[in-house]
Amino acid sequence: MGFDNLLAGRTRAMDINVIREILKVVSQPGMVSLAGGIPAPESFPLEIMHDLTSTVIDKYASKAFQYDPTEGFEPLRETLVDYLKSKGIKSNKEEILVASGSQGVLDAIGKVLISKGDKVAVEAPTYLGALQAFTPYEPQYIRLATDDNGLIPRSLEKVLDGGGIKFIYLVPTFQNPTGRTIPLERRREIAAIIIRHDALLIEDDPYSSLRYRGNEMPTIQSLAPANVVYISTLSKVFAPGLRIGFCVAPALIRKWLVIVKQGTDLHSSTFNQALAAEYISGGFLARHLPKIINLYRPKQEAMLSALDKSFPADFNWSRPEGGMFIWVEGPAGFDMETLYWKAVEKKVAYVPGKYFYTDPAEGIETMRLNFTMIDEETIDRAISTLAEVIKQEL
Ligand SMILES: Cc1ncc(COP(=O)(O)O)c(C=O)c1O
């Protein structure tokens, strides 16, 4: 018996996740995957987990296993205030909401803010997971133009001038999928534009701590705090399986985020939040982060030099100063999805970039490459293989 007739209208409207279908082959034996977007298992601080777990049990005892307030475990919220200060974000613990990953915040944002048909402005391309979080609430996506320096402020201004935008969603630093970072001057312009238009910006920032070169950028939240919901996560600097994300949000929005989170999961795992609190307040994060950076930096350099060495001259790629991704653009019309199946035959997988656009006609000639999961030698080999497949296709 089929239950199709029972599905909600909005469920029917959701695209099946084509990307999942495409990526099924990634787990085939011998496949080298540049497709993932996940941290290397060696980046997890396993060596301290026993001690951290014992500390949590000794320090918090049954409290670590009990129901807890929806807003988050108090010691974690307290320590996040200092952590955020190190990122130039002024907050107090009442302003912080802990969620089950930044994905948990994105879903709550969708639930709180989006009515069917509302206009939500997103970068082209943007983070697919945000689209998956927002799409069930049936928004109309409005495209924001980007270049090598991320969002073009003029495009934002034009979209806001058009009126009726519920919110803007941006990943300003080491964006997923492009790796691009919005430079300081543009951040100032963007902050001034959203203040002038009294607009709401969702700033999603999972990657800024993974900086391999260059100077740290101020968050847009620090330039326009009353207009921004700032979201971040411990997924890339601790362990994603613990599902610890958090946000700092203007009071009214925060109130509603808490109410919808109550309905979703009551609160995020108390035990995991206690681990996170000890990881940050015990100084483990500060000591461990350089190890993660030293693990990823050579991988990224290996990928960039392999691209320089072997990719054709009419291909361009981003040169991010951090994060987990490199974005490649081929000549106009070059179909990276057709190429994908040929690359898979040679045991190399990546993500065709068109899936990160809200307009299915865009991004045909783009691909996202991840470098965190494999060693430098394998990266070099995989990029040479891709280059050969590309040359055959050309
Ligand atoms: C831009 C962006 N936002 C949010 C997330 C979700 O992360 P979390 O594990 O905190 O839910 C990711 C994960 O890759 C991401 O790239």
The ligand as a Gaussian input file, in Angstrom:
#p B3LYP/6-31G(d) Opt

LIG

0 1
 C       27.473000      26.699000       5.762000
 C       27.061000      25.609000       6.688000
 N       26.104000      25.847000       7.601000
 C       25.703000      24.903000       8.454000
 C       26.252000      23.639000       8.428000
 C       25.716000      22.604000       9.385000
 O       26.624000      22.348000      10.395000
 P       26.214000      21.716000      11.779000
 O       26.995000      20.458000      11.894000
 O       26.622000      22.723000      12.811000
 O       24.747000      21.482000      11.797000
 C       27.248000      23.335000       7.500000
 C       27.817000      21.982000       7.451000
 O       28.579000      21.594000       6.622000
 C       27.655000      24.347000       6.608000
 O       28.596000      24.127000       5.672000

